[in-house]
Amino acid sequence: MNTRGTQRKVLLNPLPETPPPDPVTHFVDSVNNLFDHVLEDVGDADMVGITIHNEVNQTDKPLGFSFRRKDQLSPNVIWTVFVKLSHSNARFNATDSLIETVHSVIMPRIRWGRNEMKGQTARDHGSSKE
């Protein structure tokens, strides 16, 4: 299987000074944009695991998203992990430098005759034949 790992130092977008936005809305938009950016080159059927840790405070455990297909990494999954973080003692400040590590496994594409199953699992492909 083909595997790929990338590590980036990221900062969330700073709050613009004018007009002053709602900080929560700005944070949500920044995180959503970050995930969209780091996952843009990953196929929907490929497996993805993500960890984020604070560059400044190395003593806290990283924020982790377990391996799953990219198409299963929904906003609800992402925000559920952030809610758990908010209930922990971990320190993630929106202005800190964060280290984001993305691991992906490129899943093999199964060929059925002349039809290639791009971005589909065998189960999805079988159910589309019914």
Kinemage of the C-alpha trace (Angstrom):
@kinemage 1
@onewidth
@group {chain A} dominant
@subgroup {mainchain}
@vectorlist {calphas} color= white
{ca met a 1} P 0.000 0.000 0.000
{ca asn a 2} L 1.117 3.527 -0.603
{ca thr a 3} L 1.490 5.609 2.531
{ca arg a 4} L 2.185 9.273 2.940
{ca gly a 5} L 2.852 11.438 5.955
{ca thr a 6} L 3.022 15.201 6.046
{ca gln a 7} L 3.736 17.519 8.916
{ca arg a 8} L 2.913 21.208 8.881
{ca lys a 9} L 3.305 24.040 11.330
{ca val a 10} L 0.013 25.913 11.189
{ca leu a 11} L -1.520 28.998 12.682
{ca leu a 12} L -5.215 29.673 12.624
{ca asn a 13} L -6.207 32.868 10.853
{ca pro a 14} L -5.927 35.859 13.210
{ca leu a 15} L -9.037 37.857 13.962
{ca pro a 16} L -9.378 40.745 11.509
{ca glu a 17} L -9.538 44.110 13.203
{ca thr a 18} L -12.344 45.569 11.090
{ca pro a 19} L -15.149 44.694 11.196
{ca pro a 20} L -14.744 42.731 14.426
{ca pro a 21} L -16.193 39.251 13.813
{ca asp a 22} L -17.708 36.877 16.316
{ca pro a 23} L -14.662 35.013 17.751
{ca val a 24} L -16.424 31.629 17.874
{ca thr a 25} L -17.616 31.861 14.269
{ca his a 26} L -14.125 32.927 13.203
{ca phe a 27} L -12.548 29.977 15.049
{ca val a 28} L -14.981 27.465 13.508
{ca asp a 29} L -14.384 28.864 10.006
{ca ser a 30} L -10.593 28.790 10.501
{ca val a 31} L -10.578 25.166 11.658
{ca asn a 32} L -12.890 24.106 8.816
{ca asn a 33} L -10.624 25.859 6.285
{ca leu a 34} L -7.570 24.162 7.805
{ca phe a 35} L -9.073 20.677 7.469
{ca asp a 36} L -10.305 21.381 3.935
{ca his a 37} L -6.792 22.466 2.961
{ca val a 38} L -4.877 19.518 4.438
{ca leu a 39} L -7.306 16.948 3.031
{ca glu a 40} L -7.668 18.343 -0.488
{ca asp a 41} L -5.144 15.895 -2.013
{ca val a 42} L -6.512 12.805 -0.250
{ca gly a 43} L -8.965 10.498 -2.046
{ca asp a 44} L -12.361 9.883 -0.441
{ca ala a 45} L -11.683 6.138 0.007
{ca asp a 46} L -8.149 6.660 1.379
{ca met a 47} L -7.500 6.230 5.093
{ca val a 48} L -6.503 9.334 7.071
{ca gly a 49} L -5.205 9.844 10.608
{ca ile a 50} L -4.475 13.304 12.017
{ca thr a 51} L -2.732 14.525 15.158
{ca ile a 52} L -2.404 18.126 16.310
{ca his a 53} L -0.188 19.269 19.143
{ca asn a 54} L 0.763 22.591 20.600
{ca glu a 55} L 4.275 23.623 19.558
{ca val a 56} L 4.783 25.670 22.735
{ca asn a 57} L 3.339 23.292 25.327
{ca gln a 58} L 4.781 19.849 24.514
{ca thr a 59} L 3.619 18.258 27.786
{ca asp a 60} L -0.023 17.891 26.727
{ca lys a 61} L -1.112 14.885 24.724
{ca pro a 62} L -1.804 15.601 21.056
{ca leu a 63} L -5.312 15.983 19.753
{ca gly a 64} L -5.903 12.889 17.625
{ca phe a 65} L -8.283 11.764 14.935
{ca ser a 66} L -8.103 7.990 14.492
{ca phe a 67} L -7.593 6.446 11.080
{ca arg a 68} L -10.752 6.428 9.009
{ca arg a 69} L -11.736 6.920 5.405
{ca lys a 70} L -11.575 10.562 4.392
{ca asp a 71} L -15.264 10.549 3.515
{ca gln a 72} L -15.981 9.508 7.133
{ca leu a 73} L -14.071 12.473 8.584
{ca ser a 74} L -17.113 14.705 8.816
{ca pro a 75} L -17.393 18.065 10.589
{ca asn a 76} L -19.333 16.290 13.370
{ca val a 77} L -16.377 13.956 14.006
{ca ile a 78} L -13.932 16.873 14.043
{ca trp a 79} L -16.011 18.975 16.413
{ca thr a 80} L -16.706 16.022 18.733
{ca val a 81} L -12.941 15.737 19.277
{ca phe a 82} L -12.681 19.496 19.904
{ca val a 83} L -15.513 19.293 22.463
{ca lys a 84} L -13.617 16.524 24.298
{ca leu a 85} L -10.537 18.745 24.226
{ca ser a 86} L -12.453 21.625 25.780
{ca his a 87} L -13.365 19.359 28.727
{ca ser a 88} L -9.773 18.291 29.306
{ca asn a 89} L -6.859 20.085 30.925
{ca ala a 90} L -5.018 20.426 27.616
{ca arg a 91} L -3.946 23.896 26.564
{ca phe a 92} L -4.681 24.833 22.975
{ca asn a 93} L -4.746 28.546 22.407
{ca ala a 94} L -6.125 29.723 19.059
{ca thr a 95} L -3.090 31.999 18.624
{ca asp a 96} L -0.459 29.314 19.354
{ca ser a 97} L 1.591 27.595 16.686
{ca leu a 98} L 0.209 24.117 16.164
{ca ile a 99} L 1.951 21.162 14.587
{ca glu a 100} L -0.435 19.157 12.448
{ca thr a 101} L 0.600 15.709 11.240
{ca val a 102} L -1.493 14.035 8.552
{ca his a 103} L -0.935 10.365 7.757
{ca ser a 104} L -2.744 8.865 4.811
{ca val a 105} L -2.860 5.409 3.306
{ca ile a 106} L -3.756 5.312 -0.347
{ca met a 107} L -6.156 2.417 -0.656
{ca pro a 108} L -5.824 0.204 -3.726
{ca arg a 109} L -8.409 0.698 -6.430
{ca ile a 110} L -10.144 -2.533 -7.387
{ca arg a 111} L -10.653 -3.180 -11.065
{ca trp a 112} L -13.767 -4.973 -12.270
{ca gly a 113} L -13.296 -5.556 -15.982
{ca arg a 114} L -13.040 -2.186 -17.675
{ca asn a 115} L -14.665 -0.298 -14.792
{ca glu a 116} L -12.365 1.092 -12.156
{ca met a 117} L -13.868 1.797 -8.740
{ca lys a 118} L -12.432 5.253 -8.114
{ca gly a 119} L -13.281 6.435 -4.629
{ca gln a 120} L -15.584 3.469 -3.881
{ca thr a 121} L -15.343 0.563 -1.556
{ca ala a 122} L -16.208 -2.919 -2.828
{ca arg a 123} L -19.452 -2.761 -0.806
{ca asp a 124} L -20.443 0.592 -2.369
{ca his a 125} L -19.622 -0.733 -5.829
{ca gly a 126} L -21.622 -3.929 -5.263
{ca ser a 127} L -24.684 -2.060 -4.002
{ca ser a 128} L -24.641 0.219 -7.062
{ca lys a 129} L -25.003 -2.866 -9.283
{ca glu a 130} L -28.354 -3.872 -7.758
